[in-house]
Amino acid sequence: MKTPPDNPDFDRFTEFTRRVLSVPHLEIKAQLDAEREAKRTSKSASRVSAVPTKQA
């Protein structure tokens, strides 16, 4: 395998990649599920209020 280039951008990228990959899957999944639930509740609330009611 080749040695990595001596470049500060490459070093920053490598460090960033290590931090991203070190985050536990369950932590990411929990955050995504929370965002998904928040979107779902805001969508259902906006759908209900967007329907005009007929008045006789």
C-alpha positions in Angstrom: 0.0 0.0 0.0 1.2 3.5 -0.8 2.1 5.9 2.0 -0.4 8.8 2.4 0.7 12.1 0.9 2.2 14.7 3.2 -0.7 17.1 2.9 -2.6 18.9 5.7 -5.9 18.5 3.8 -5.4 14.8 3.7 -4.7 14.7 7.4 -7.9 16.7 8.2 -9.9 14.4 6.0 -8.4 11.3 7.6 -9.2 12.7 11.1 -12.7 13.6 10.1 -13.3 10.1 8.7 -12.1 8.5 11.9 -14.5 10.6 14.0 -17.4 9.8 11.7 -16.8 6.1 11.7 -16.3 6.1 15.5 -19.9 7.2 16.2 -22.0 4.1 17.3 -24.7 3.0 14.9 -27.4 3.1 17.6 -26.7 6.7 18.3 -27.1 7.6 14.6 -30.2 5.5 14.3 -31.8 7.1 17.4 -31.2 10.6 16.1 -32.6 9.7 12.6 -35.7 8.0 14.2 -36.3 11.2 16.3 -36.1 13.4 13.3 -38.4 11.1 11.3 -41.0 11.1 14.1 -40.8 14.9 14.3 -41.4 15.2 10.6 -44.3 12.8 10.7 -46.1 14.7 13.5 -45.6 18.0 11.8 -46.8 16.7 8.5 -49.9 15.1 9.9 -50.8 18.3 11.8 -50.3 20.5 8.8 -52.4 18.2 6.6 -55.3 18.4 9.0 -55.2 22.2 9.3 -54.8 22.7 5.5 -58.2 21.1 4.7 -60.9 23.8 4.5 -64.3 22.9 6.1 -67.5 23.4 4.3 -70.1 25.5 6.1 -73.7 25.3 5.0 
